[in-house]
């Protein structure tokens, strides 16, 4: 099967590319390398250094003629979306429409969309949040990602483009950037390895759903042939505090310091974790890698890169 992965040189996308290639698929990648890296890219994948908003994207579709498009390219920083809402919308909404237009024009058989379970639900009254929970995002990023879910439905209605929407939790693992603006696990590891004392916002109390990147990649492989027209949470159903993450890393790294504590920042929710029941039912998927094992793998990766 020919698959085009947008954002395929990024942290999550590159793991998905690896999983597709390991299953024998023919994979091309579109990535403008603004946050992705050539170092992440599987050597068997073809890279087009193209922005999803660009007219050049049509040339990629014309050349590749993919059967499936797995769309991960996005502006994914909640705080940046608050500071730059127009850029967030241009990348996440307008860029996604450009991808969908090309899918329709070139008769793509299926569109897999990486949405967010961490931001579309806002602060739901009941946790873990299930797909039946009415989305109520409280940041621009959440609004933009949720908007594209509607566009996926629309392009199915208008052009019979099959789709599966996967709502991601907080994903962590190797290749996550410890110097980025998003990805608390990698950021904490990077600071602690440098001997710097991290700051925990919300006084370390906010709860999130942490799932290892390899588990997410496996769900995308399954979605190639299952769950058409479905919206699916890829959650563990468990909320873990930032302080618990810190304490696990403190043990793994023999880090001697307690964190600096500060209040929660604007646009960030206090508690959000999501179900995985529908994923188990429709995809036969559940999060398998334990948090401690996944963090240990992430530590070793970041340590090796710093060396």
C-alpha positions in Angstrom: 0.0 0.0 0.0 1.2 3.5 -0.8 1.0 5.8 2.2 1.7 9.5 2.5 2.5 10.7 6.1 2.4 14.5 6.7 4.7 15.4 9.6 6.5 12.1 9.1 9.9 13.5 10.2 8.5 14.6 13.5 8.5 12.8 16.9 5.3 10.9 16.5 5.1 10.8 12.7 8.5 9.2 12.3 7.5 6.3 14.6 4.4 5.8 12.5 6.5 5.8 9.3 8.7 3.2 10.9 5.7 1.0 11.8 4.2 1.3 8.3 7.5 0.4 6.7 8.0 -2.6 9.0 4.6 -3.9 7.7 5.9 -3.7 4.1 4.1 -0.5 3.0 5.6 2.1 0.6 5.8 5.4 2.5 6.4 9.0 1.4 6.7 11.8 3.9 5.7 15.5 3.7 7.4 17.6 6.3 8.6 21.2 6.2 11.2 20.3 9.0 10.1 23.2 11.2 10.0 20.9 14.1 10.8 17.5 12.5 14.3 16.3 11.6 15.9 14.4 8.8 17.6 12.3 11.6 14.2 10.9 12.5 13.4 9.8 9.0 13.4 6.1 8.0 15.9 5.7 5.1 13.3 3.7 3.2 10.9 6.7 3.2 10.9 9.4 0.5 11.0 12.9 1.9 9.3 16.0 0.4 10.3 19.1 2.2 7.0 20.8 1.6 4.6 22.8 3.9 1.1 21.4 4.0 -0.2 24.9 3.2 1.8 25.1 0.0 0.6 24.7 -3.5 3.5 22.4 -4.0 1.6 19.8 -2.0 -0.4 19.1 -5.2 2.8 18.1 -7.0 3.6 15.5 -4.2 0.1 14.0 -4.6 0.4 13.9 -8.4 3.7 12.1 -8.2 3.0 9.7 -5.3 -0.7 8.9 -5.9 -1.1 7.6 -2.3 -3.8 5.1 -1.3 -3.8 6.4 2.3 -2.9 9.7 3.9 -2.0 9.8 7.6 -2.1 13.5 8.5 0.0 14.5 11.5 1.5 17.8 10.4 0.4 20.5 12.8 1.1 23.4 15.1 0.8 21.5 18.4 1.8 23.8 21.2 -1.1 25.0 23.3 0.7 28.1 24.6 1.9 29.1 21.1 -1.6 28.8 19.8 -2.7 31.4 22.4 0.1 33.8 21.4 -0.3 33.2 17.6 -3.9 32.1 16.9 -3.8 33.0 13.3 -0.7 30.9 12.6 -2.3 28.1 14.5 -5.4 28.2 12.3 -3.5 28.6 9.1 -1.4 25.6 9.8 -4.0 23.3 11.5 -7.1 24.3 9.6 -6.1 25.7 6.2 -3.2 23.3 5.9 -5.5 20.4 6.6 -8.1 21.6 4.1 -5.2 21.7 1.5 -4.4 18.0 2.4 -8.1 17.0 2.2 -8.6 18.8 -1.2 -5.7 16.9 -2.6 -7.0 13.6 -1.1 -10.4 14.2 -2.9 -8.8 15.3 -6.2 -6.4 12.3 -6.3 -9.0 9.7 -5.1 -7.2 8.8 -1.9 -8.9 5.7 -0.4 -8.5 6.7 3.3 -7.6 9.7 5.5 -6.3 9.0 9.0 -6.3 12.2 11.2 -4.3 12.8 14.3 -6.6 14.8 16.6 -6.2 15.5 20.3 -8.0 14.0 23.2 -5.9 16.3 25.5 -7.4 19.5 24.1 -10.7 18.9 22.3 -12.6 18.0 25.5 -11.5 21.1 27.5 -12.3 20.4 31.2 -15.0 17.7 31.1 -17.2 17.0 34.1 -16.5 13.3 34.0 -13.1 11.6 33.7 -11.8 9.7 31.9 -13.4 11.5 28.9 -15.1 9.2 26.4 -15.9 9.9 22.8 -19.5 10.6 23.9 -18.2 13.6 25.9 -19.2 16.9 24.1 -16.0 18.7 23.0 -15.5 22.0 24.6 -11.9 23.1 23.9 -10.5 26.1 25.8 -7.5 26.9 23.7 -7.0 27.8 20.0 -5.1 24.5 19.4 -8.0 22.4 20.6 -10.5 24.4 18.5 -8.3 24.1 15.3 -7.9 20.3 15.7 -11.6 19.8 16.5 -12.5 21.9 13.4 -10.6 19.5 11.1 -12.6 16.6 12.5 -15.7 18.2 11.0 -13.9 18.7 7.7 -13.0 15.0 7.6 -16.7 14.2 8.0 -17.5 16.7 5.2 -15.1 15.3 2.7 -16.5 11.8 3.4 -20.0 13.2 2.7 -19.0 15.1 -0.4 -16.3 12.9 -1.9 -16.7 9.5 -0.2 -13.3 9.9 1.4 -13.1 7.3 4.1 -11.5 8.4 7.4 -10.6 7.5 10.9 -10.0 10.1 13.6 -7.6 9.2 16.4 -7.7 11.5 19.4 -4.2 11.3 21.0 -3.4 11.6 24.7 0.0 13.0 25.9 2.5 11.0 23.9 6.1 10.5 25.0 9.1 8.5 24.0 12.3 8.5 22.0 12.8 11.4 19.5 10.7 13.8 21.6 12.5 17.1 21.7 13.8 17.9 25.2 14.3 21.6 24.2 10.8 22.0 22.6 7.8 23.9 24.0 5.6 20.8 24.2 6.3 17.3 25.7 6.7 17.5 29.4 8.4 14.1 29.8 11.3 15.0 27.4 11.6 18.5 28.7 12.0 17.3 32.3 14.5 14.6 31.3 16.6 17.1 29.3 16.7 19.6 32.2 17.5 16.9 34.8 20.3 15.4 32.7 21.8 18.9 32.5 21.5 19.3 36.3 18.9 22.0 36.1 15.9 22.1 38.4 12.6 22.0 36.4 9.5 24.0 37.1 6.2 22.2 37.5 3.2 24.3 36.6 -0.1 23.8 38.5 2.2 22.9 41.5 2.7 19.5 39.9 -1.0 18.5 40.3 -2.4 18.5 36.8 -3.4 15.1 35.5 -2.7 13.9 32.0 -2.9 10.6 30.1 0.6 9.5 29.1 0.9 6.9 26.4 4.1 5.6 24.8 4.7 6.6 21.2 5.2 3.0 20.0 1.7 2.1 21.1 0.3 5.1 19.2 2.2 4.0 16.0 0.7 0.5 16.4 -2.8 2.0 16.5 -2.2 3.9 13.2 -1.2 0.6 11.5 -4.4 -1.0 12.6 -6.5 2.0 11.5 -5.3 1.4 7.9 -8.0 -1.3 7.5 -10.4 -0.7 10.4 -12.8 1.8 12.1 -13.9 3.8 9.0 -15.9 6.8 9.9 -15.0 6.5 13.6 -13.6 8.9 16.2 -11.4 7.0 18.6 -9.6 7.9 21.8 -6.2 6.4 22.2 -6.1 6.7 25.9 -5.0 4.6 28.9 -8.0 5.7 31.0 -5.6 6.8 33.8 -4.6 10.2 34.9 -1.0 10.7 36.1 0.2 13.9 37.8 3.2 15.9 36.5 4.7 15.4 40.0 4.4 11.6 39.7 6.2 11.8 36.3 8.9 14.0 38.0 9.3 11.5 40.9 9.6 8.6 38.5 12.3 10.4 36.6 14.0 11.5 39.8 14.4 7.8 40.7 15.5 6.7 37.2 18.1 9.5 37.1 19.2 9.7 40.8 18.3 13.4 40.6 18.8 15.1 44.0 16.6 18.2 43.7 12.9 18.9 44.3 11.1 20.9 41.6 10.2 24.5 41.5 6.4 24.9 41.8 4.3 27.6 40.0 0.6 28.1 39.1 -1.0 26.7 36.0 -0.6 28.8 32.8 -3.4 30.2 30.7 -5.0 27.8 28.3 -3.9 24.7 30.1 -6.4 22.4 31.7 -6.0 21.0 35.2 -7.2 17.5 34.6 -7.7 15.5 31.3 -7.3 11.9 30.7 -9.2 9.8 28.1 -10.7 6.4 27.6 -9.4 3.6 25.5 -12.6 1.4 25.5 -13.6 2.2 21.9 -10.1 1.6 20.7 -10.1 -1.8 22.3 -13.5 -2.6 20.8 -12.9 -1.3 17.2 -9.2 -1.7 16.8 -8.3 -4.4 19.3 -5.8 -1.8 20.7 -4.8 -0.9 24.2 -1.8 0.9 25.6 0.7 -1.8 26.5 4.0 -0.1 27.6 4.1 0.8 31.2 4.9 4.4 32.2 8.1 3.5 34.0 9.4 1.3 31.1 8.5 4.0 28.6 10.2 6.7 30.6 13.3 4.5 31.0 13.5 4.1 27.2 13.0 7.9 26.8 15.8 8.6 29.3 18.2 6.3 27.5 17.4 7.9 24.1 17.9 11.5 25.3 21.0 10.6 27.3 22.5 9.0 24.2 21.8 12.1 22.1 23.3 14.5 24.7 26.4 12.4 24.8 
